Amino acid sequence: MIKADRQRLDKLCEFGCIVCRNEGRGFVETEIHHLKGHQWSGMGKRASHQHTIPLCPVHHRHGGPVDIGYHQSPREFEDRYGTQAELLEQVNGELS
């Protein structure tokens, strides 16, 4: 991992979950989500650290009673909260 990657990941951890933030829940601790899809990674490879967004465990992995997790249901997640590309653009804009 290069210095720029470490700096980005540190900033994302301080940023909080982008979905919770958009829903007015304030800061919620995050996990780093590497974007999925051919535009960000090759077959069987993870996207670079520069193609990441901060998601809490609920929005990242397993969902909850009223929330959708990306890995639980990617299509439903993007329909409800925005696409990975839209969330990445928002995060990048707010970080700069």
C-alpha positions, 0 to 999 in steps of 0.5 A: 500500500502506498502513502496516498492509499493509506491517507485515503483510507484514514480519511474515509474512517474519519468521514463515517458511513456515507449512507448514514451521513446522507440519511442524517444519522451523523457519524457512524463508524465504517468499514472500507468498501472496495467498489465492485464491477468491471470498471473498477477491477478485473476478474477476481481482483479487488478495486484499488484503494482509490475506488473505495467508499466508507460504509458502516457494517449494516450498509456494507455487509448484512443490512438490518430491519429497514436497511440494505447492505451492499453485499446483501443485495447490490441492486436493492442497495443502489436503487435505494441509496445511489450507485457506487459511482454516485457515492464515490463521486460524493465522497471524493467531492467532500474529501477534497 
